[in-house]
Amino acid sequence: MELLKLVVRNTQRQRLRTALTVLGMAVSILAFCLLRTVVEAWYAGVEAASPNRLVCRNAVSIIFTLPLSYRQKILQVEGVTQVAYANWFGGIYIDERHFFPRMAVGPEVFFDLFPEILMPEEQLKAFHRQRNACIAGRKLIEEYGWKLGDTITLTGNIYPGEWRFVLRGIYRGATKTVDETQFFFHWDYLDESLKKQSSGRSGMVGWYAVQIRDPSRAGAISQAIDAMFKNSWAETLTETEKAFQVGFVAMTEAIVTAIRVVSFVVIGVILVILANTMAMTARERLWEYAVLKTLGFGNGFLWVLIAGESVAISLAGGLLGTLLSFPIAGVFAQRLGTLLPIFHISLQTILLNFVVSIAIGLIAALLPAWRACRVKIAEALTHVG
């Protein structure tokens, strides 16, 4: 207890220096926390992927479509329990800056395959009854001020024309990892319009979501599905939902790597700052350490004394930075909108902040403690005054 009091008093001897170091540490931990959260948000879709869902798409690219007739054939594969289908719509709402995912889905079983999408039963029934009905996520509702019954107009780019939808459902995620910025409408509504246009694109879907009974057989079932359509004019590539999401993230891997590098550079900078603070502190107190040695205190006591002060300053900065990260992350989440729809500080990131803070405090104390332990009593006492 006396040692703890001594550590606390030591941190208060140069209050301005300590305050500036704590502030610098807080800013660095805040930056580290936000950068780590950006990386986690980038991989949110990967982490939220269900192990009992596969994604079947065109083997050439996701931008190429597959016939709707494939659905019944996929259902016949052993181990498959249900198959849903969807199509990327694109489109523009107001202007291109107001982006959010817009998808045409087969309403029959689509939401059964995605139980993490929660919605009142009466709203789901209303969606099924109306051909041009749509469902939007909670965050879209908050951002644009929509309400049930509103007409939402999208301007088509992949599918030209003015498309009008009536909002019949608002969904929320079962967990924080569920994207609440998506927009769903009837695939039939899209397909009927394509038939009228005689575009040759009717009867086609973008991908299939395949529900399987046993996740351990995902590889074998994927191979069986792809074998059915091998050498056809539209071959398939079937993979787990997680692998499908990883494929998208891999397209921006260089950006994610750069963010990770920057986050560790930030930690390196604050380590240098804290190490410099502790070095100045130890240099000023060499004669005190010599007196302690004269009184019989060993090197272990000196090491704990210096390391304790360093860790206390580091933890104070880490705690302040972590507390500041919550309101700032909230502002970021509002600003980023649909770009990074899942943006929140996770428990893992909070724990990592404190681990990093303790590690920085200990590493920064190594050199000052080593010097204090090696200093000769007579040499240190000559510097008194």
SVG drawing of the C-alpha trace seen along z (x, -y; Angstrom):
<svg xmlns="http://www.w3.org/2000/svg" viewBox="-52 -23 83 59">
<polyline fill="none" stroke="black" stroke-width="0.4" points="0.0,0.0 2.8,-2.4 4.5,-1.6 1.2,-2.4 1.0,-5.8 4.6,-6.6 3.8,-5.7 0.8,-8.0 2.7,-10.9 5.5,-10.5 3.1,-11.0 2.1,-14.3 5.5,-15.8 5.7,-17.2 2.0,-17.7 2.2,-19.6 4.5,-17.0 2.3,-14.2 -0.9,-15.8 0.6,-16.4 1.9,-12.8 -1.6,-11.5 -3.2,-13.7 -0.8,-12.4 -1.4,-8.9 -5.2,-9.4 -5.1,-10.8 -3.0,-7.9 -5.2,-5.3 -8.3,-7.1 -6.7,-6.9 -5.7,-3.3 -9.2,-2.4 -11.0,-4.1 -8.6,-2.5 -9.1,0.9 -12.9,0.3 -12.7,-0.6 -10.9,2.7 -13.5,4.6 -16.3,2.8 -14.7,3.9 -14.8,7.5 -18.3,7.3 -19.9,9.2 -17.3,12.0 -17.8,12.3 -21.6,12.3 -21.7,15.0 -23.8,18.1 -22.0,21.5 -25.2,23.2 -25.6,20.9 -23.9,21.2 -23.8,18.7 -24.1,19.9 -23.2,17.5 -22.0,17.4 -18.5,19.0 -17.3,16.1 -18.2,13.2 -20.9,12.0 -22.0,9.5 -23.2,12.4 -26.6,13.9 -28.0,17.4 -31.4,18.8 -34.2,19.0 -34.7,22.6 -31.5,23.6 -33.4,23.2 -35.4,26.4 -32.3,28.4 -30.3,27.1 -33.1,28.0 -32.7,31.6 -29.1,31.8 -28.8,34.0 -28.2,31.9 -29.9,28.7 -32.9,27.7 -34.0,24.4 -32.9,22.1 -33.6,18.4 -32.5,16.0 -31.7,12.4 -30.6,9.8 -28.5,6.7 -30.5,3.8 -28.3,0.8 -30.3,-2.3 -30.0,-5.9 -31.9,-7.5 -31.7,-11.4 -28.2,-11.2 -25.2,-8.8 -23.9,-10.1 -27.0,-8.5 -25.9,-4.9 -27.3,-1.9 -27.6,1.8 -30.8,2.3 -31.8,5.9 -34.6,7.7 -35.4,10.9 -37.6,13.9 -40.0,13.1 -41.2,16.7 -38.4,18.0 -35.7,15.3 -36.3,14.0 -36.6,17.5 -33.0,18.1 -31.9,14.9 -33.4,15.1 -31.0,12.4 -33.3,10.0 -36.1,9.2 -39.4,7.7 -43.0,7.6 -45.1,10.4 -47.8,8.1 -45.3,6.0 -43.9,9.1 -47.4,10.1 -48.1,6.6 -44.8,6.9 -46.0,10.3 -49.4,8.9 -48.2,5.9 -46.2,6.3 -44.2,3.1 -43.7,3.2 -40.3,2.8 -38.5,3.4 -35.8,1.1 -33.4,1.3 -33.8,-0.7 -30.8,-3.0 -32.2,-3.9 -35.4,-4.9 -33.6,-7.1 -31.4,-8.7 -34.1,-9.6 -37.1,-10.0 -39.2,-7.4 -42.3,-5.9 -44.6,-3.0 -46.7,-3.7 -44.2,-6.2 -43.5,-5.9 -39.8,-5.7 -38.6,-6.3 -35.4,-5.0 -33.8,-5.9 -32.5,-2.8 -29.0,-2.5 -28.5,1.2 -32.2,1.4 -33.3,-1.9 -36.4,-3.8 -38.3,-5.2 -39.0,-2.6 -41.6,-3.3 -41.8,-1.3 -44.1,-1.5 -42.5,-1.0 -44.3,1.9 -41.6,3.2 -38.8,2.0 -36.3,4.5 -33.7,4.4 -30.8,6.7 -30.8,9.4 -27.2,8.4 -25.0,5.4 -23.2,7.2 -26.3,7.2 -26.3,4.5 -29.4,2.3 -29.0,0.2 -30.3,2.7 -33.3,2.2 -35.3,5.2 -38.2,5.5 -39.9,8.2 -37.9,9.9 -41.2,10.6 -41.8,6.8 -38.4,6.4 -38.8,9.4 -42.3,8.3 -40.9,5.0 -38.0,6.8 -40.5,9.0 -42.4,5.9 -39.1,4.4 -38.2,7.6 -34.6,7.1 -33.7,10.7 -32.8,10.4 -36.1,11.7 -36.0,15.1 -32.5,14.4 -31.2,14.0 -27.9,12.7 -27.2,15.4 -28.7,18.1 -28.6,18.4 -28.5,22.1 -29.4,23.3 -27.8,26.6 -28.5,29.0 -25.0,29.9 -22.3,27.1 -19.5,29.8 -20.7,30.9 -20.5,27.5 -17.6,28.4 -19.2,31.6 -22.5,29.9 -20.8,27.0 -19.0,29.5 -22.3,31.4 -24.1,28.2 -21.3,27.0 -21.0,30.5 -24.7,30.2 -24.1,27.2 -20.6,28.0 -20.1,27.4 -23.5,25.5 -23.7,22.0 -23.9,20.7 -21.6,22.6 -21.7,22.0 -19.3,21.3 -20.7,22.3 -18.9,21.4 -19.7,20.7 -21.2,17.4 -18.0,16.5 -15.8,17.3 -18.1,15.2 -17.8,12.2 -14.0,12.6 -13.9,12.4 -15.4,8.9 -13.0,7.8 -10.0,9.2 -10.7,6.6 -9.8,3.9 -7.1,5.8 -4.4,3.1 -6.6,0.5 -7.2,2.7 -3.4,3.5 -2.6,-0.2 -5.0,-1.0 -3.5,1.7 0.0,0.4 -1.0,-3.1 -2.6,-1.9 0.6,-0.3 2.6,-3.4 0.4,-5.4 1.3,-3.1 5.0,-3.4 4.8,-7.2 3.2,-7.2 5.7,-4.7 8.5,-7.0 6.8,-9.9 6.2,-8.0 9.7,-6.6 11.1,-10.1 9.0,-11.3 10.2,-8.4 13.8,-8.9 13.7,-12.6 12.0,-11.6 14.6,-8.9 17.5,-11.3 16.1,-13.9 15.7,-11.3 19.0,-9.5 20.2,-10.9 16.9,-9.7 17.5,-6.2 21.0,-6.4 19.6,-7.4 17.1,-4.5 19.9,-2.1 21.8,-3.5 18.9,-2.8 18.8,0.8 16.2,0.9 17.1,3.3 17.0,3.1 13.6,4.9 12.0,2.1 13.4,-0.5 12.2,1.3 8.6,1.6 8.7,-2.1 9.6,-3.3 7.5,-0.7 4.5,-1.5 4.7,-5.2 5.0,-4.5 2.1,-2.1 0.0,-4.5 0.5,-7.3 -0.1,-5.0 -3.2,-3.5 -4.6,-6.9 -4.1,-7.9 -5.5,-4.7 -8.6,-5.0 -9.2,-8.6 -8.7,-7.6 -11.1,-4.7 -13.8,-6.8 -13.5,-9.5 -13.7,-6.8 -17.4,-6.1 -18.9,-9.5 -16.5,-10.0 -17.3,-6.6 -21.0,-7.6 -20.3,-10.7 -18.3,-8.6 -21.2,-6.0 -23.6,-8.8 -21.2,-10.4 -20.2,-7.1 -23.8,-6.0 -24.0,-3.1 -20.3,-3.1 -19.5,-1.3 -23.0,-0.4 -21.7,1.6 -19.4,-0.8 -19.2,-0.3 -16.5,0.2 -16.3,3.9 -15.3,5.4 -12.3,7.0 -11.1,3.5 -11.6,2.1 -9.6,5.0 -6.9,4.5 -6.6,0.8 -5.8,1.7 -3.4,4.4 -1.6,2.0 -1.6,-0.7 0.0,1.7 2.5,3.0 3.6,-0.6 4.0,-1.5 6.2,1.5 8.3,1.1 8.8,-2.7 10.1,-1.9 12.7,0.6 15.6,-1.8 15.0,-4.2 14.8,-1.2 17.9,0.4 19.8,-2.9 18.5,-3.3 19.5,0.2 23.0,-0.2 23.8,-3.6 26.5,-3.7 25.6,-5.3 28.7,-7.6 28.3,-8.7 24.6,-9.5 25.1,-11.4 27.7,-13.7 24.8,-15.2 22.8,-16.4 22.0,-20.1"/>
</svg>
